[in-house]
Amino acid sequence: MKVEAVLFDRDGTLVVDVPYNGDPARVVPMPTALEAVRAVRDGGLPTGVVTNQSGIARGLITRDRADAVNARVDELFGGFGSWQVCPHAPGDGCGCRKPAPGMVLAAADALGVDPARTVVIGDIAADLGAADAAGGAGVLVPTPVTRADEVAAAAHTAPTLLDAVRLVLAGGLDADLGTRSDRRATARPDAAGAPA
């Protein structure tokens, strides 16, 4: 199987992680991130973002402020084909919060690709867990917040986002795609709530 789309985590992957950020002026791309996203597009693959934003449920930011930050990310990176945002808190039991597969399934649906042929790139195990649960594959790009056990457990890691993208574009994850289909979620993405 070949990769059909690349999905990115937002905070700590595309942009510097500012906890519960509601200020577009504080959006700063991670090193190599702009080049990495451009390389994916140059490779002819659609892109999307899958991001947990529990600050909305916690009352720390509004959905409008989170959307304003996402719009700034879109502006800096030239626009993504799909944005999937989980506004729920960890204990809400939704189907969209990573590592659940809801956002990956919804992004694949929006992009018109097979979720088992998607790759998720992120900085923590939950990002890879969402990819795995949807039948796809993931690459971990560790940051100072990434735990050592998450790095040790990851099938694929890369030192920078650009290195992760190069691995994907070179076919380095092709053998992993679709291999988890027996555990793949069957939940249908729903635009009116979770998964969203």
N, C-alpha and C positions, 0 to 999 in steps of 0.2 A: 504494500500500500504506500501511497505517496501523500505527503501533507497537502491539505486543501486550504487551510487557514491557520493563522497564528493569533492567539489571544494573549493579551498582556495583563498582568496585575498592574494596578495604578501606583499605589504608594510604596516606595522602596524599590520599584522596578522601573517604571517610566519616569516618575518624578520623585524628588527627595521627600521622604516621609515627614510630614508635619502633622502630628496627631490631631485628628478631628478638625482638619483644615477647612475653613469656610471662606478663606480670603484668596481670591484668584491672584493677587499680587505676590503671594508667597509660593506660587508654583514655579519650581526650578527643575529642569530636566536632569535626570541622573546622567553621569558620565557615559558616553557612547550611545545614549538612548535615541537621540534624533537620527544619528547615522544608522542605528539598528533598524528602526522602523522604516526608514527610507530604503534600506536594503531588502526588507521583506516586500515592500511595494514594487521595487525594481525587479524582484523575482516573480512578480505576477500573482502574489498571494493576497487575499483579503485579510484585513486586520480588525481586531475588536479588543475591547477592554472589559474585564470582569473584576469588579471591585466590591469588597465588603465595606460598608459605611455604617457601622453600628452607632456612630455618633448621632445619627438621625433618631434612632429609637431611644437613645439615652437622653435626648433633649439637649445635646451639646452643640449641634448645628441643625439648621433647617434643611429640608430637601432643596429649597431654592438656592441656598448657599452651596450645598454640595453640587448642584447642577451648574452653578456659576464656576466653580473650580473645574468641573469636567469640561465646560465650554472653553476655558482657558487652556486646558491640556489639549483639546481638539485644535484650538487655534495654533498652538506652538508646533504640534506634530502634523498638521495638515489634514486632520479629520480621520476618524476611524469609522469603519463600516458598521459597527455595532457597539453600543454602550449598554452594559448590563450592570445594574447597581443593586446590591442587597442592602436595604435600609434597616434590617432587623438586628436585634441584639442576639448574642450567642445562645441564650436560653429560650428563644422564641419558637424553636422547632420548625423553622421554615425549610423549604426545599432548595432555596437559592444560596444561602450563606455557604461559602467555601469552607470545608471540603465537600459539601453537597454538590451534585452535578448541575443543579438548575440553571445557573447562569451560563455554563458552558453549552448546555443543550439549547438554551434560548438564543445564544450568540450564533451557534451553528445554524439554527433555523433561520435567523435573520439574514445570515450571510449565504444561505442556500448551499451549505456544505454538510457532509457527514460528520457528526460529532466524533466518530471513531477515527477520523482523519484530521483532527485538530490537535494543535500543540498549544499548551499553556505555559507561559514563561513567568515565573514569579520568584519571590525571595523567601517564602516560607513553605512548610510542608502542606498547608491547607491548599495552596495553589496547585501543587502536584496532585493532591488528593482529589480535587475537583476534576482535573483532567482524567485521572485514573477511573473515577466513578462514572464518567461519561464515555469511557472506552477509548479515550485518546492517550496522549503522552505528554510529559512535562519536562521542563528544564529548570533547575534551581540555580539562581544567580545569588549567591550568599552576600549578605550585608552584615554589619555588626549586630543586628537583631536576630539573625538566623542562628538557631541553636546547633551545636555540634552534632547532636543526634539526627537532626533534620538533614544535615549535609551527608552524614554517613549513610542514611537510609535512601538518599536520592539515587535513582538509576543514572541520571544525567545531571552534571553540574557544569557551570562555566564561570570564569572569573568576571566577565562583563556581559552586559546585554548584547553587545555586538558579537562577542564570541558565541553566545547562545544562539543567536540568529544564524551565524555562519554554520554552526553545527546542524541546525534544522535545514538550511538551504542545501547543505552538502549531502543530505539524505541520512544523517546520523541517527535519526529517530524513526525512520521509515519502518524498520523491523518491529518496533514497539506498537505501531498503530493497529488498532483493531484486535490486539491480543487479549484485551480485557473485556471483550464484548459479552462474555458470560455474566459479568457483574454489572454491565451497563444498565443505567437507570431507564425505566420505561415511562417515567413521568413526562407528561407533555407540557412544554413551557406555556405559561399563561400570561398574557400581557396585562391582565387585570389584577395581578398579585403575585404571590409566590408560586412557582419560581418566576423571577423577573430579571 
